[in-house]
Amino acid sequence: MTQTPATPLPPPKERRRLREAGSLTQAQVAERVGVSRETVRSWETGRTNPRGRKREAYAKLLTSLGEDTPTEEQLPAEEAEAAVEDTAEITGLATEITGLAAPVTEPQPTPPPPAPLTPAQAFDALYAFCAPALVRQAYLLTGRRELARESVERAFQVAWQRWPEVAVDRDPAGWVRSVAYEYALSPWHRFRPRYRHPEPPPPDTADRALLTALLKLPPSYRRTLLLYDGVGLGLAETAAETEASTPAAANRLLHAREALAAQLPDLSDPAELHRRMTELASTGRLHAAKPPTVRFVGERRTVFWTRAAIAFTAAIIGATTLTVRTAPTHYEPPVPLGQRVEGVPPRVVQGALSEEEVSLRDRLRSGMTSGPERLAPLGR
């Protein structure tokens, strides 16, 4: 059985050029093709490519945009020459009527291209664009405002430490979002004293019920539901970001929707669920820190761990040097254990005294024990 070849598509940059030439926004293209705006943005950046019927519809739309936008090569040569002649005639008539020799207008110099952004400016722009939305998304994942802010700040600190890698990534926002989600859903937060007790729930009853239902879902289901119905990613992008296969991501999404619909029947419609999740994320006062603060804290943490690594390495080198200097230079055999010697007669123990020995002992004890008389022998 042969497989039908995929419909050819122009390069990602050409897709964006055709859309802008047709005066269409990403949302309008997404509505015509039947996908989300984030999916169209992924197609134009080259991160993903459409498949199946969506690919055919997208290719047909780009083809129609290309036909409606004529290029210089498509203009007939005769029309171009006629336009040049008409322009020359009009210019000559204007010169004769006014009697003035109009000076030839020199072409204006092309303005220099804008200076490229510095790493700090690019980081600040990415932070200002992504941080507010990421804080609200992290709040839906965890139900904690402080943890949501901490997760986003930590993700951007990691991004600043690895900025050469993040700057050339095809989707820097997705890179930071993935790190923030991983940190927010880490199971180790339950052991921290500041996160042992739950935060006050939202004041509205409907928002409180939705947040409770979301937090009852497994973390993987919660993350898949937020990416697909909250952020608006496609199924393939959601599966890639959650590091799962497309069928597994689809099953997680279906089970998550069923669990929410069982508790809140009004949210069985995905559009209504998206609207309610957006309202819930916007109710709390969620503000992220300023970009310079995040960069400064990240740099300070990097300096601290660098110094700690240097100190630990120096301690290991010092301990190794001390061991080498104090270690013996030759082998000393250990002292062997004592061995039992056979054939030695047992030690004789003094027994009881006889009557004569007892009498002699008494006389010695009761006799003179001091004085000069003791030195002179007594005669018999």
C-alpha positions as a printed NumPy array, in Angstrom:
array([[  0.   ,   0.   ,   0.   ],
       [  1.564,   3.31 ,  -1.1  ],
       [  1.405,   6.474,   0.975],
       [  0.133,   9.716,  -0.569],
       [  2.933,  12.31 ,  -0.718],
       [  2.475,  15.33 ,   1.526],
       [  1.367,  18.633,  -0.001],
       [  4.44 ,  20.866,  -0.534],
       [  4.671,  24.02 ,   1.566],
       [  6.885,  27.109,   1.214],
       [  9.615,  27.771,   3.792],
       [  8.564,  29.242,   7.162],
       [  9.736,  32.772,   6.3  ],
       [  7.803,  32.675,   3.022],
       [  4.66 ,  31.578,   4.891],
       [  4.858,  34.63 ,   7.102],
       [  5.583,  36.92 ,   4.149],
       [  2.552,  35.638,   2.259],
       [  0.329,  36.143,   5.293],
       [  1.545,  39.71 ,   5.815],
       [  1.257,  40.476,   2.109],
       [ -2.36 ,  39.359,   2.271],
       [ -2.997,  41.651,   5.293],
       [ -4.009,  38.718,   7.477],
       [ -3.255,  38.163,  11.137],
       [ -2.289,  34.857,  12.666],
       [ -5.705,  34.665,  14.308],
       [ -7.453,  35.076,  10.937],
       [ -5.3  ,  32.381,   9.334],
       [ -5.969,  30.1  ,  12.298],
       [ -9.726,  30.652,  11.95 ],
       [ -9.667,  29.787,   8.232],
       [ -7.572,  26.666,   8.687],
       [ -9.326,  25.558,  11.872],
       [ -6.449,  25.653,  14.351],
       [ -5.272,  27.904,  17.168],
       [ -3.169,  31.043,  16.771],
       [ -0.244,  29.412,  18.607],
       [ -0.255,  26.597,  16.039],
       [ -0.014,  29.082,  13.16 ],
       [  2.847,  30.825,  14.944],
       [  4.642,  27.477,  15.285],
       [  4.163,  26.821,  11.562],
       [  5.626,  30.222,  10.645],
       [  8.645,  29.805,  12.942],
       [  9.377,  26.328,  11.581],
       [  8.967,  24.618,  14.909],
       [  6.242,  22.325,  13.58 ],
       [  4.607,  21.544,  10.246],
       [  0.931,  20.842,   9.536],
       [ -0.245,  17.379,   8.64 ],
       [ -3.203,  15.783,   6.939],
       [ -6.183,  17.95 ,   6.078],
       [ -4.794,  20.93 ,   7.982],
       [ -1.723,  20.833,   5.725],
       [ -3.854,  20.806,   2.568],
       [ -6.013,  23.678,   3.807],
       [ -2.96 ,  25.697,   4.849],
       [ -1.226,  25.072,   1.514],
       [ -4.362,  26.103,  -0.404],
       [ -4.606,  29.329,   1.637],
       [ -0.947,  30.185,   1.007],
       [ -1.371,  29.473,  -2.707],
       [ -4.338,  31.84 ,  -2.917],
       [ -2.381,  34.521,  -1.053],
       [  0.542,  34.084,  -3.456],
       [ -1.748,  34.475,  -6.471],
       [ -3.354,  37.64 ,  -5.061],
       [  0.069,  39.272,  -4.45 ],
       [  1.719,  40.047,  -7.817],
       [  5.478,  40.444,  -7.957],
       [  7.657,  42.493, -10.294],
       [  8.373,  39.443, -12.414],
       [  4.665,  38.915, -13.038],
       [  4.14 ,  42.385, -14.572],
       [  4.176,  42.421, -18.38 ],
       [  7.186,  44.071, -19.933],
       [  5.031,  46.32 , -22.139],
       [  3.122,  47.739, -19.181],
       [  6.391,  48.492, -17.405],
       [  7.792,  50.302, -20.455],
       [  4.56 ,  52.246, -20.902],
       [  4.627,  53.316, -17.314],
       [  8.214,  54.553, -17.707],
       [  7.327,  56.537, -20.891],
       [  4.258,  58.127, -19.25 ],
       [  6.351,  59.171, -16.313],
       [  8.971,  60.779, -18.583],
       [  6.322,  62.695, -20.544],
       [  4.682,  64.039, -17.437],
       [  8.038,  65.137, -16.029],
       [  8.93 ,  66.97 , -19.301],
       [  5.592,  68.808, -19.487],
       [  5.94 ,  69.932, -15.92 ],
       [  9.414,  71.32 , -16.631],
       [  8.227,  73.266, -19.72 ],
       [  5.236,  74.785, -17.942],
       [  7.119,  76.027, -14.923],
       [ 10.198,  77.07 , -16.903],
       [ 12.372,  75.87 , -14.149],
       [ 15.036,  73.29 , -14.405],
       [ 13.977,  70.977, -11.663],
       [ 17.006,  69.584,  -9.942],
       [ 17.438,  65.908, -10.118],
       [ 16.378,  64.44 ,  -6.819],
       [ 19.15 ,  62.328,  -5.465],
       [ 18.081,  59.105,  -3.806],
       [ 17.955,  59.402,  -0.064],
       [ 20.502,  57.294,   1.742],
       [ 19.095,  54.155,   3.192],
       [ 18.812,  54.511,   6.953],
       [ 21.149,  52.213,   8.788],
       [ 19.564,  49.109,  10.244],
       [ 18.694,  49.325,  13.922],
       [ 21.414,  48.262,  16.273],
       [ 20.995,  44.698,  17.504],
       [ 19.697,  44.238,  21.001],
       [ 22.111,  43.433,  23.748],
       [ 21.58 ,  40.164,  25.655],
       [ 20.131,  42.067,  28.602],
       [ 17.68 ,  43.978,  26.381],
       [ 16.581,  40.805,  24.589],
       [ 16.098,  39.046,  27.915],
       [ 14.068,  41.946,  29.307],
       [ 11.85 ,  41.955,  26.206],
       [ 11.21 ,  38.227,  26.497],
       [ 10.482,  38.579,  30.213],
       [  8.059,  41.477,  29.712],
       [  6.23 ,  39.52 ,  27.01 ],
       [  5.977,  36.12 ,  28.739],
       [  6.217,  36.59 ,  32.512],
       [  2.684,  37.908,  33.296],
       [  0.974,  35.112,  31.364],
       [  3.313,  32.454,  32.781],
       [  2.55 ,  33.524,  36.36 ],
       [ -1.175,  33.093,  35.727],
       [ -0.615,  29.69 ,  34.13 ],
       [  1.555,  28.522,  37.017],
       [ -1.182,  29.61 ,  39.413],
       [ -3.636,  27.297,  37.637],
       [ -1.109,  24.46 ,  37.945],
       [ -0.359,  24.89 ,  41.649],
       [ -3.147,  26.961,  43.211],
       [ -0.468,  29.03 ,  45.013],
       [  0.305,  32.612,  44.068],
       [  3.723,  32.753,  45.75 ],
       [  4.836,  29.459,  44.185],
       [  3.642,  30.646,  40.773],
       [  5.782,  33.791,  40.989],
       [  8.758,  31.821,  42.29 ],
       [  8.47 ,  29.265,  39.475],
       [  8.466,  31.91 ,  36.76 ],
       [ 11.352,  33.846,  38.309],
       [ 13.41 ,  30.676,  38.717],
       [ 12.711,  29.687,  35.089],
       [ 13.919,  33.06 ,  33.812],
       [ 16.985,  32.894,  36.047],
       [ 17.873,  29.567,  34.448],
       [ 17.184,  31.107,  31.033],
       [ 19.555,  33.996,  31.807],
       [ 22.265,  31.558,  32.905],
       [ 21.855,  29.646,  29.628],
       [ 21.012,  32.643,  27.473],
       [ 23.252,  31.702,  24.503],
       [ 21.192,  28.525,  24.173],
       [ 17.815,  30.177,  24.764],
       [ 18.502,  33.099,  22.401],
       [ 18.932,  30.819,  19.374],
       [ 16.031,  28.516,  20.275],
       [ 13.145,  28.466,  17.802],
       [ 10.647,  29.115,  20.609],
       [ 12.244,  30.878,  23.61 ],
       [  8.832,  31.374,  25.211],
       [  8.16 ,  27.644,  25.063],
       [ 11.608,  26.937,  26.525],
       [ 10.94 ,  29.143,  29.55 ],
       [  7.378,  27.841,  29.914],
       [  8.6  ,  24.248,  30.064],
       [ 11.121,  25.07 ,  32.814],
       [  8.523,  27.026,  34.804],
       [  6.009,  24.165,  34.614],
       [  8.602,  21.607,  35.714],
       [  9.579,  23.702,  38.726],
       [  5.964,  24.462,  39.679],
       [  4.94 ,  20.781,  39.583],
       [  7.984,  19.531,  41.5  ],
       [  6.847,  17.166,  44.316],
       [  9.539,  18.48 ,  46.674],
       [  7.586,  21.664,  47.409],
       [  5.327,  19.75 ,  49.794],
       [  8.237,  19.352,  52.229],
       [  8.956,  23.083,  52.405],
       [  7.563,  24.729,  55.579],
       [  6.124,  27.705,  53.716],
       [  4.053,  25.479,  51.406],
       [  2.687,  22.978,  53.917],
       [ -0.547,  24.899,  54.422],
       [ -2.88 ,  25.833,  51.533],
       [ -3.387,  29.436,  50.511],
       [ -6.778,  31.165,  50.782],
       [ -9.038,  30.07 ,  47.9  ],
       [-10.6  ,  32.527,  45.427],
       [-13.535,  34.46 ,  46.839],
       [-15.939,  33.52 ,  44.041],
       [-17.705,  30.174,  44.459],
       [-17.424,  29.194,  40.781],
       [-13.713,  30.016,  40.654],
       [-13.121,  28.104,  43.865],
       [-14.901,  25.041,  42.497],
       [-12.907,  25.168,  39.238],
       [ -9.573,  25.534,  41.046],
       [-10.425,  22.643,  43.359],
       [-11.349,  20.443,  40.403],
       [ -8.115,  21.334,  38.597],
       [ -5.947,  20.549,  41.615],
       [ -7.58 ,  17.125,  41.965],
       [ -6.291,  16.116,  38.53 ],
       [ -2.916,  14.349,  38.26 ],
       [ -0.088,  16.759,  37.432],
       [  0.411,  15.351,  33.927],
       [ -3.311,  15.656,  33.127],
       [ -3.424,  19.177,  34.581],
       [ -0.453,  20.271,  32.49 ],
       [ -1.838,  18.774,  29.273],
       [ -5.226,  20.394,  29.833],
       [ -3.662,  23.792,  30.506],
       [ -1.444,  23.679,  27.424],
       [ -4.199,  22.563,  25.058],
       [ -7.328,  24.311,  26.374],
       [ -5.663,  27.174,  28.236],
       [ -2.628,  28.217,  26.211],
       [ -4.036,  26.981,  22.891],
       [ -1.229,  24.729,  21.675],
       [ -1.917,  21.997,  19.172],
       [ -1.971,  18.354,  20.176],
       [  1.446,  17.669,  18.657],
       [  3.004,  20.698,  20.402],
       [  1.38 ,  19.69 ,  23.696],
       [  2.727,  16.153,  23.407],
       [  6.213,  17.444,  22.605],
       [  6.272,  19.852,  25.55 ],
       [  4.989,  17.249,  27.996],
       [  7.47 ,  14.671,  26.62 ],
       [  4.719,  12.213,  25.712],
       [  3.474,  10.614,  22.546],
       [  0.556,  12.144,  20.701],
       [ -1.876,   9.305,  21.626],
       [ -0.835,   9.565,  25.277],
       [ -1.397,  13.328,  25.27 ],
       [ -4.824,  12.838,  23.635],
       [ -5.827,  10.293,  26.302],
       [ -4.699,  12.593,  29.1  ],
       [ -6.692,  15.442,  27.604],
       [ -9.853,  13.351,  27.255],
       [ -9.639,  11.978,  30.793],
       [ -8.991,  15.449,  32.207],
       [-12.027,  16.869,  30.406],
       [-14.192,  13.986,  31.604],
       [-13.057,  14.472,  35.204],
       [-13.845,  18.19 ,  35.08 ],
       [-17.196,  17.624,  33.375],
       [-18.142,  15.087,  36.054],
       [-17.657,  17.7  ,  38.778],
       [-18.649,  20.803,  36.776],
       [-21.071,  19.892,  33.964],
       [-21.049,  23.474,  32.675],
       [-17.434,  23.054,  31.553],
       [-18.039,  20.224,  29.1  ],
       [-17.619,  22.729,  26.241],
       [-13.892,  23.411,  25.552],
       [-14.616,  27.045,  24.655],
       [-16.378,  27.605,  27.965],
       [-13.563,  25.844,  29.796],
       [-11.001,  28.129,  28.139],
       [-12.999,  31.211,  29.12 ],
       [-13.411,  30.111,  32.731],
       [ -9.734,  29.222,  33.088],
       [ -8.78 ,  32.642,  31.724],
       [-11.119,  34.37 ,  34.187],
       [ -9.79 ,  32.313,  37.096],
       [ -6.184,  33.146,  36.247],
       [ -7.026,  36.845,  35.978],
       [ -8.827,  37.17 ,  39.315],
       [ -5.766,  36.881,  41.561],
       [ -3.27 ,  39.686,  41.998],
       [ -0.347,  38.019,  40.299],
       [  2.633,  40.233,  39.598],
       [  6.131,  39.181,  38.604],
       [  9.329,  40.907,  39.628],
       [ 11.129,  43.377,  37.387],
       [ 13.555,  41.963,  34.777],
       [ 16.681,  43.614,  36.302],
       [ 15.842,  42.051,  39.657],
       [ 15.528,  38.6  ,  38.119],
       [ 18.811,  39.002,  36.257],
       [ 20.597,  40.279,  39.367],
       [ 19.343,  37.411,  41.534],
       [ 20.288,  34.898,  38.845],
       [ 23.786,  36.341,  38.524],
       [ 24.223,  36.392,  42.305],
       [ 23.113,  32.765,  42.556],
       [ 25.531,  31.832,  39.765],
       [ 28.404,  33.598,  41.564],
       [ 27.53 ,  31.846,  44.826],
       [ 27.493,  28.366,  43.321],
       [ 30.654,  29.094,  41.353],
       [ 32.457,  30.106,  44.521],
       [ 31.055,  27.091,  46.354],
       [ 32.332,  24.803,  43.601],
       [ 35.759,  26.453,  43.737],
       [ 35.896,  26.108,  47.542],
       [ 34.842,  22.473,  47.387],
       [ 37.482,  21.757,  44.745],
       [ 40.142,  23.495,  46.849],
       [ 39.115,  21.444,  49.893],
       [ 39.451,  18.224,  47.922],
       [ 42.882,  19.271,  46.64 ],
       [ 44.017,  20.205,  50.168],
       [ 42.807,  16.92 ,  51.64 ],
       [ 44.53 ,  14.984,  48.869],
       [ 47.788,  16.878,  49.416],
       [ 47.673,  16.299,  53.188],
       [ 47.059,  12.611,  52.667],
       [ 49.974,  12.31 ,  50.272],
       [ 52.318,  14.163,  52.654],
       [ 51.367,  12.182,  55.787],
       [ 50.981,   8.743,  54.254],
       [ 53.801,   6.202,  55.03 ],
       [ 56.428,   5.742,  52.331],
       [ 57.029,   2.016,  52.969],
       [ 55.   ,  -0.96 ,  54.003],
       [ 54.903,  -1.864,  57.697],
       [ 53.459,  -5.289,  58.388],
       [ 50.981,  -5.395,  61.249],
       [ 51.935,  -6.905,  64.641],
       [ 50.718, -10.513,  64.71 ],
       [ 48.385, -11.665,  67.419],
       [ 49.756, -13.659,  70.371],
       [ 49.801, -17.431,  70.046],
       [ 49.299, -19.989,  72.836],
       [ 52.43 , -21.984,  73.804],
       [ 51.907, -25.601,  74.741],
       [ 53.981, -27.588,  77.341],
       [ 54.544, -24.859,  79.954],
       [ 53.93 , -26.115,  83.531],
       [ 51.071, -24.419,  85.31 ],
       [ 51.792, -21.782,  87.927],
       [ 51.884, -23.202,  91.503],
       [ 49.515, -21.493,  93.853],
       [ 50.414, -21.245,  97.585],
       [ 48.145, -23.361,  99.676],
       [ 47.036, -23.076, 103.29 ],
       [ 49.713, -22.609, 106.091],
       [ 50.508, -25.365, 108.475],
       [ 50.283, -24.97 , 112.297],
       [ 54.048, -24.389, 112.637],
       [ 54.024, -21.764, 109.909],
       [ 51.077, -20.018, 111.519],
       [ 52.843, -20.015, 114.937],
       [ 55.998, -18.599, 113.372],
       [ 54.067, -15.86 , 111.673],
       [ 52.391, -14.87 , 114.91 ],
       [ 55.664, -14.659, 116.742],
       [ 57.167, -12.527, 114.061],
       [ 54.247, -10.164, 114.096],
       [ 54.107,  -9.874, 117.903],
       [ 57.874,  -9.422, 118.397],
       [ 59.852,  -6.188, 118.401],
       [ 59.451,  -4.416, 115.144],
       [ 61.488,  -1.237, 115.857],
       [ 64.456,   0.052, 117.892],
       [ 68.14 ,  -0.699, 117.949],
       [ 67.587,  -3.941, 119.742],
       [ 66.364,  -5.462, 116.56 ],
       [ 69.79 ,  -5.144, 115.022],
       [ 71.664,  -6.999, 117.786],
       [ 71.425, -10.78 , 117.806],
       [ 69.977, -12.266, 120.921],
       [ 71.988, -15.031, 122.609],
       [ 70.482, -18.153, 123.825]])
